[in-house]
Amino acid sequence: MKPTHTFQTESIIAGYDNKTILHDVSIAIPSNKISIIIGANGCGKSTLLKTMARLIKPVSGQVMLDDKPIHKIPAKQLARVVGLLPQSPIVPEGITVADLIGRGRFPHHSFLKGWSKEDDAAVAEAMDIMRITEFANRHIDELSGGQRQRVWIAMALAQQTDILFLDEPTTYLDITYQVEILDLLTDLNRKRGTTIVMVLHDINLSARYADYIFALHEGNLVSEGAPSQVITSELIKHIFDLNCIVTQDPVSGSPSVVPIGRHHTKSEVLV
């Protein structure tokens, strides 16, 4: 089980190009759990994740790791605790799977410490967790979208952080790959205690895989808690402007959102 860290934002105001995206957002990430951030496009999900990962400096407020502002933590020290998989990572040309995953070991190196047996073991373990060992010597551009995404996640795993941020890790993947990746991340969380925070678009997958959900609307935190507390027809209408009914997923028991089209009524959906 990985160590337990406290991680929170305190009254964060942040944005881009003099445009405020997040308005006074304060959240505390549950340790050793899977948290998912949901909300409509442009509501600030990715901005919040990047601010927590120190890619964006907030206009005001603070991001705290173990009660210390992250801007006061040296970069390599922070990178040994917090890892980030961005939304659209750029693939270096001509690089193999093993070489790319090995780049996740950078925070553990120093001027006096080069590549070690520990690095080899971490890369091998990350490939094993993501089930891509057979691709170790293949070039990234030879892989499918789902395989590439597993490689990127493996690179983040090789970093061996206690907290892992993932920005839309299932985007552009078909449902089979989405479920496979979310299952693998769930296994990582359950077996290693890694604190995972993700941005996801699919509400039903979010409800199924999350221990805790943060719901954003127009840069504000409007709801948080267990999926059964957060996912309601009222909330979905508020943040997505979508009429729906919320039922129970027959497999997981989690809330399941059933959209109501313009030409249907609730009674017709329930029949």
C-alpha positions as a Markdown table, in Angstrom:
| # | Residue | x | y | z |
|---|---|---|---|---|
| 1 | Met | 0.0 | 0.0 | 0.0 |
| 2 | Lys | 1.4 | 3.4 | -1.0 |
| 3 | Pro | 1.8 | 6.1 | 1.6 |
| 4 | Thr | -1.2 | 8.4 | 2.4 |
| 5 | His | -0.8 | 12.0 | 1.3 |
| 6 | Thr | -3.1 | 14.9 | 1.8 |
| 7 | Phe | -3.7 | 16.9 | -1.4 |
| 8 | Gln | -6.1 | 19.9 | -1.7 |
| 9 | Thr | -6.8 | 23.2 | -3.4 |
| 10 | Glu | -7.7 | 26.2 | -1.4 |
| 11 | Ser | -9.8 | 28.9 | -3.1 |
| 12 | Ile | -8.2 | 28.4 | -6.5 |
| 13 | Ile | -8.8 | 31.1 | -9.1 |
| 14 | Ala | -7.1 | 30.2 | -12.4 |
| 15 | Gly | -7.3 | 30.5 | -16.2 |
| 16 | Tyr | -5.6 | 31.3 | -19.4 |
| 17 | Asp | -4.7 | 34.6 | -21.3 |
| 18 | Asn | -6.4 | 36.8 | -18.7 |
| 19 | Lys | -9.6 | 34.7 | -18.8 |
| 20 | Thr | -10.7 | 33.3 | -15.5 |
| 21 | Ile | -11.8 | 29.6 | -15.9 |
| 22 | Leu | -11.9 | 28.4 | -12.2 |
| 23 | His | -13.7 | 30.5 | -9.6 |
| 24 | Asp | -12.7 | 29.9 | -6.0 |
| 25 | Val | -12.5 | 26.1 | -6.2 |
| 26 | Ser | -11.6 | 24.3 | -3.0 |
| 27 | Ile | -11.4 | 20.5 | -3.0 |
| 28 | Ala | -9.7 | 17.8 | -1.0 |
| 29 | Ile | -8.6 | 14.7 | -2.9 |
| 30 | Pro | -9.5 | 11.4 | -1.0 |
| 31 | Ser | -6.3 | 9.5 | -0.4 |
| 32 | Asn | -5.8 | 6.1 | -1.9 |
| 33 | Lys | -9.1 | 6.4 | -3.8 |
| 34 | Ile | -10.3 | 7.0 | -7.4 |
| 35 | Ser | -11.7 | 10.4 | -7.9 |
| 36 | Ile | -13.2 | 11.6 | -11.2 |
| 37 | Ile | -13.9 | 15.2 | -12.3 |
| 38 | Ile | -17.0 | 15.6 | -14.5 |
| 39 | Gly | -18.6 | 18.5 | -16.2 |
| 40 | Ala | -19.5 | 20.0 | -19.7 |
| 41 | Asn | -16.8 | 21.0 | -22.2 |
| 42 | Gly | -15.1 | 24.2 | -21.1 |
| 43 | Cys | -16.2 | 24.0 | -17.5 |
| 44 | Gly | -12.6 | 23.9 | -16.2 |
| 45 | Lys | -12.0 | 20.2 | -15.7 |
| 46 | Ser | -8.6 | 20.1 | -17.4 |
| 47 | Thr | -7.7 | 23.5 | -16.0 |
| 48 | Leu | -8.2 | 22.2 | -12.5 |
| 49 | Leu | -6.1 | 19.1 | -13.2 |
| 50 | Lys | -3.3 | 21.1 | -14.7 |
| 51 | Thr | -3.4 | 23.6 | -11.8 |
| 52 | Met | -3.1 | 20.7 | -9.3 |
| 53 | Ala | -0.2 | 19.3 | -11.3 |
| 54 | Arg | 1.6 | 22.7 | -11.3 |
| 55 | Leu | 1.3 | 23.2 | -15.0 |
| 56 | Ile | -0.8 | 26.3 | -14.5 |
| 57 | Lys | 0.0 | 28.9 | -11.8 |
| 58 | Pro | -3.3 | 30.0 | -10.1 |
| 59 | Val | -4.1 | 33.7 | -10.0 |
| 60 | Ser | -4.9 | 33.3 | -6.3 |
| 61 | Gly | -5.4 | 30.5 | -3.9 |
| 62 | Gln | -3.0 | 27.6 | -3.2 |
| 63 | Val | -2.5 | 23.9 | -4.1 |
| 64 | Met | -1.3 | 22.0 | -1.1 |
| 65 | Leu | 0.5 | 18.6 | -0.8 |
| 66 | Asp | 0.9 | 17.4 | 2.8 |
| 67 | Asp | 0.1 | 20.9 | 4.0 |
| 68 | Lys | 2.8 | 22.5 | 2.0 |
| 69 | Pro | 2.2 | 24.7 | -1.1 |
| 70 | Ile | 3.4 | 22.8 | -4.2 |
| 71 | His | 5.1 | 25.8 | -5.7 |
| 72 | Lys | 7.6 | 25.6 | -2.8 |
| 73 | Ile | 8.4 | 21.9 | -3.4 |
| 74 | Pro | 11.4 | 21.2 | -5.7 |
| 75 | Ala | 10.3 | 19.9 | -9.2 |
| 76 | Lys | 12.0 | 16.5 | -8.9 |
| 77 | Gln | 10.7 | 16.0 | -5.4 |
| 78 | Leu | 7.2 | 16.8 | -6.4 |
| 79 | Ala | 7.5 | 14.5 | -9.5 |
| 80 | Arg | 8.3 | 11.6 | -7.2 |
| 81 | Val | 4.9 | 12.0 | -5.5 |
| 82 | Val | 2.7 | 13.4 | -8.2 |
| 83 | Gly | 2.5 | 12.1 | -11.8 |
| 84 | Leu | 0.5 | 13.5 | -14.7 |
| 85 | Leu | -0.7 | 12.0 | -18.0 |
| 86 | Pro | -1.9 | 15.0 | -20.1 |
| 87 | Gln | -4.7 | 14.9 | -22.6 |
| 88 | Ser | -2.7 | 14.7 | -25.9 |
| 89 | Pro | 0.9 | 13.8 | -25.2 |
| 90 | Ile | 3.3 | 14.2 | -28.1 |
| 91 | Val | 5.1 | 11.0 | -29.2 |
| 92 | Pro | 8.8 | 11.5 | -29.8 |
| 93 | Glu | 9.7 | 10.3 | -33.3 |
| 94 | Gly | 11.3 | 6.8 | -33.7 |
| 95 | Ile | 11.1 | 5.9 | -30.0 |
| 96 | Thr | 10.4 | 2.4 | -28.7 |
| 97 | Val | 7.9 | 1.5 | -26.1 |
| 98 | Ala | 10.5 | 0.6 | -23.5 |
| 99 | Asp | 12.5 | 3.8 | -24.1 |
| 100 | Leu | 9.3 | 6.0 | -23.7 |
| 101 | Ile | 8.3 | 4.3 | -20.5 |
| 102 | Gly | 11.9 | 4.7 | -19.2 |
| 103 | Arg | 11.5 | 8.4 | -19.4 |
| 104 | Gly | 9.1 | 8.1 | -16.5 |
| 105 | Arg | 12.2 | 7.4 | -14.4 |
| 106 | Phe | 13.7 | 10.9 | -14.8 |
| 107 | Pro | 12.6 | 12.2 | -11.3 |
| 108 | His | 14.6 | 9.4 | -9.7 |
| 109 | His | 17.9 | 10.3 | -11.4 |
| 110 | Ser | 20.5 | 12.7 | -10.3 |
| 111 | Phe | 23.9 | 14.0 | -11.4 |
| 112 | Leu | 25.5 | 11.1 | -9.5 |
| 113 | Lys | 22.9 | 8.5 | -10.1 |
| 114 | Gly | 22.3 | 7.1 | -13.6 |
| 115 | Trp | 20.2 | 4.2 | -14.9 |
| 116 | Ser | 20.0 | 1.4 | -12.4 |
| 117 | Lys | 18.5 | -2.0 | -11.8 |
| 118 | Glu | 15.7 | -0.3 | -9.9 |
| 119 | Asp | 14.9 | 1.6 | -13.1 |
| 120 | Asp | 14.8 | -1.6 | -15.1 |
| 121 | Ala | 12.5 | -3.2 | -12.5 |
| 122 | Ala | 10.2 | -0.2 | -12.5 |
| 123 | Val | 9.9 | -0.2 | -16.3 |
| 124 | Ala | 9.3 | -3.9 | -16.4 |
| 125 | Glu | 6.7 | -3.7 | -13.7 |
| 126 | Ala | 4.8 | -0.8 | -15.4 |
| 127 | Met | 4.7 | -2.8 | -18.7 |
| 128 | Asp | 3.5 | -5.9 | -16.8 |
| 129 | Ile | 0.7 | -3.9 | -15.1 |
| 130 | Met | -0.5 | -2.4 | -18.4 |
| 131 | Arg | 0.0 | -5.8 | -20.2 |
| 132 | Ile | 2.3 | -4.4 | -22.9 |
| 133 | Thr | 5.5 | -6.3 | -22.2 |
| 134 | Glu | 5.3 | -7.9 | -25.6 |
| 135 | Phe | 5.5 | -4.5 | -27.2 |
| 136 | Ala | 8.7 | -3.4 | -25.4 |
| 137 | Asn | 10.9 | -3.2 | -28.6 |
| 138 | Arg | 8.2 | -1.9 | -31.0 |
| 139 | His | 8.0 | 1.7 | -32.1 |
| 140 | Ile | 5.2 | 3.7 | -30.7 |
| 141 | Asp | 3.9 | 4.7 | -34.1 |
| 142 | Glu | 3.3 | 0.9 | -34.9 |
| 143 | Leu | 0.7 | 0.6 | -32.1 |
| 144 | Ser | -3.1 | 1.1 | -32.1 |
| 145 | Gly | -4.7 | 4.0 | -30.2 |
| 146 | Gly | -5.6 | 1.8 | -27.2 |
| 147 | Gln | -2.1 | 0.3 | -27.1 |
| 148 | Arg | -0.5 | 3.7 | -27.2 |
| 149 | Gln | -2.6 | 4.9 | -24.3 |
| 150 | Arg | -1.5 | 1.9 | -22.3 |
| 151 | Val | 2.1 | 2.8 | -23.0 |
| 152 | Trp | 1.6 | 6.4 | -21.9 |
| 153 | Ile | -0.1 | 5.2 | -18.7 |
| 154 | Ala | 2.8 | 2.8 | -18.2 |
| 155 | Met | 5.3 | 5.7 | -18.4 |
| 156 | Ala | 3.4 | 7.5 | -15.7 |
| 157 | Leu | 3.4 | 4.3 | -13.6 |
| 158 | Ala | 7.2 | 3.9 | -14.0 |
| 159 | Gln | 7.5 | 7.2 | -12.3 |
| 160 | Gln | 6.2 | 5.3 | -9.2 |
| 161 | Thr | 4.2 | 8.2 | -7.8 |
| 162 | Asp | 1.7 | 7.9 | -5.0 |
| 163 | Ile | -0.7 | 10.3 | -6.7 |
| 164 | Leu | -1.6 | 10.0 | -10.4 |
| 165 | Phe | -3.5 | 12.6 | -12.5 |
| 166 | Leu | -5.0 | 11.5 | -15.9 |
| 167 | Asp | -6.6 | 14.0 | -18.2 |
| 168 | Glu | -9.2 | 12.1 | -20.3 |
| 169 | Pro | -7.3 | 8.8 | -20.6 |
| 170 | Thr | -10.1 | 7.1 | -22.6 |
| 171 | Thr | -10.8 | 9.8 | -25.1 |
| 172 | Tyr | -10.9 | 8.6 | -28.8 |
| 173 | Leu | -10.9 | 5.0 | -27.7 |
| 174 | Asp | -13.7 | 2.5 | -28.4 |
| 175 | Ile | -15.7 | 1.2 | -25.5 |
| 176 | Thr | -13.6 | -2.0 | -25.2 |
| 177 | Tyr | -10.4 | -0.1 | -24.7 |
| 178 | Gln | -12.1 | 2.4 | -22.4 |
| 179 | Val | -13.2 | -0.4 | -20.1 |
| 180 | Glu | -9.9 | -2.2 | -20.3 |
| 181 | Ile | -7.9 | 0.9 | -19.3 |
| 182 | Leu | -10.3 | 1.8 | -16.5 |
| 183 | Asp | -10.2 | -1.8 | -15.2 |
| 184 | Leu | -6.4 | -1.7 | -15.2 |
| 185 | Leu | -6.3 | 1.6 | -13.3 |
| 186 | Thr | -8.8 | 0.2 | -10.8 |
| 187 | Asp | -6.5 | -2.8 | -10.2 |
| 188 | Leu | -3.6 | -0.4 | -9.7 |
| 189 | Asn | -5.6 | 1.6 | -7.1 |
| 190 | Arg | -6.9 | -1.5 | -5.3 |
| 191 | Lys | -3.6 | -3.4 | -5.2 |
| 192 | Arg | -1.1 | -0.5 | -4.7 |
| 193 | Gly | -3.3 | 2.2 | -3.0 |
| 194 | Thr | -2.3 | 4.7 | -5.7 |
| 195 | Thr | -4.5 | 7.9 | -5.4 |
| 196 | Ile | -6.0 | 8.4 | -8.9 |
| 197 | Val | -7.7 | 11.6 | -10.1 |
| 198 | Met | -9.1 | 11.5 | -13.7 |
| 199 | Val | -11.1 | 13.7 | -16.0 |
| 200 | Leu | -13.7 | 11.7 | -17.9 |
| 201 | His | -16.4 | 12.6 | -20.3 |
| 202 | Asp | -18.6 | 9.5 | -20.0 |
| 203 | Ile | -20.9 | 10.0 | -17.0 |
| 204 | Asn | -21.9 | 6.3 | -16.7 |
| 205 | Leu | -18.3 | 5.1 | -16.7 |
| 206 | Ser | -17.4 | 7.8 | -14.2 |
| 207 | Ala | -20.2 | 6.7 | -11.9 |
| 208 | Arg | -19.1 | 3.0 | -12.2 |
| 209 | Tyr | -15.4 | 3.5 | -11.6 |
| 210 | Ala | -15.3 | 6.5 | -9.2 |
| 211 | Asp | -15.1 | 6.3 | -5.4 |
| 212 | Tyr | -15.6 | 10.0 | -5.4 |
| 213 | Ile | -16.9 | 12.5 | -7.9 |
| 214 | Phe | -16.2 | 16.3 | -8.3 |
| 215 | Ala | -18.8 | 18.0 | -10.5 |
| 216 | Leu | -17.9 | 21.4 | -12.1 |
| 217 | His | -20.1 | 23.9 | -13.8 |
| 218 | Glu | -18.8 | 27.0 | -15.4 |
| 219 | Gly | -15.7 | 26.9 | -13.3 |
| 220 | Asn | -17.4 | 26.3 | -10.0 |
| 221 | Leu | -17.5 | 23.2 | -7.9 |
| 222 | Val | -21.3 | 22.4 | -7.7 |
| 223 | Ser | -21.3 | 19.0 | -6.1 |
| 224 | Glu | -19.0 | 16.3 | -4.7 |
| 225 | Gly | -19.2 | 13.0 | -3.0 |
| 226 | Ala | -19.9 | 9.3 | -3.8 |
| 227 | Pro | -21.5 | 8.7 | -7.2 |
| 228 | Ser | -24.8 | 7.7 | -5.5 |
| 229 | Gln | -24.9 | 11.1 | -3.9 |
| 230 | Val | -23.8 | 13.2 | -6.9 |
| 231 | Ile | -25.3 | 11.7 | -10.0 |
| 232 | Thr | -28.9 | 12.8 | -10.0 |
| 233 | Ser | -31.2 | 13.9 | -12.8 |
| 234 | Glu | -31.2 | 17.4 | -11.3 |
| 235 | Leu | -27.4 | 17.7 | -11.4 |
| 236 | Ile | -27.2 | 16.3 | -15.0 |
| 237 | Lys | -29.8 | 18.9 | -16.1 |
| 238 | His | -27.9 | 21.7 | -14.3 |
| 239 | Ile | -24.4 | 21.0 | -15.6 |
| 240 | Phe | -25.1 | 19.4 | -19.0 |
| 241 | Asp | -28.6 | 20.9 | -19.8 |
| 242 | Leu | -29.7 | 17.3 | -20.4 |
| 243 | Asn | -33.1 | 15.9 | -19.4 |
| 244 | Cys | -32.6 | 12.3 | -18.1 |
| 245 | Ile | -33.6 | 9.7 | -15.6 |
| 246 | Val | -31.1 | 8.1 | -13.3 |
| 247 | Thr | -31.4 | 4.3 | -12.8 |
| 248 | Gln | -29.2 | 1.7 | -11.2 |
| 249 | Asp | -26.5 | 0.0 | -13.2 |
| 250 | Pro | -27.5 | -3.7 | -13.2 |
| 251 | Val | -23.8 | -4.8 | -13.0 |
| 252 | Ser | -22.1 | -2.4 | -10.6 |
| 253 | Gly | -25.1 | -1.0 | -8.8 |
| 254 | Ser | -23.9 | 2.5 | -9.5 |
| 255 | Pro | -26.1 | 5.3 | -10.9 |
| 256 | Ser | -26.8 | 5.1 | -14.6 |
| 257 | Val | -27.9 | 8.1 | -16.7 |
| 258 | Val | -30.5 | 7.5 | -19.4 |
| 259 | Pro | -31.0 | 10.6 | -21.6 |
| 260 | Ile | -34.5 | 11.7 | -22.6 |
| 261 | Gly | -34.6 | 12.9 | -26.2 |
| 262 | Arg | -36.8 | 15.8 | -27.3 |
| 263 | His | -39.4 | 13.4 | -28.7 |
| 264 | His | -39.8 | 11.2 | -25.6 |
| 265 | Thr | -41.2 | 11.6 | -22.1 |
| 266 | Lys | -40.1 | 10.1 | -18.9 |
| 267 | Ser | -43.0 | 7.7 | -18.9 |
| 268 | Glu | -42.0 | 6.4 | -22.3 |
| 269 | Val | -38.4 | 5.8 | -21.3 |
| 270 | Leu | -39.6 | 3.9 | -18.2 |
| 271 | Val | -41.8 | 1.6 | -20.1 |
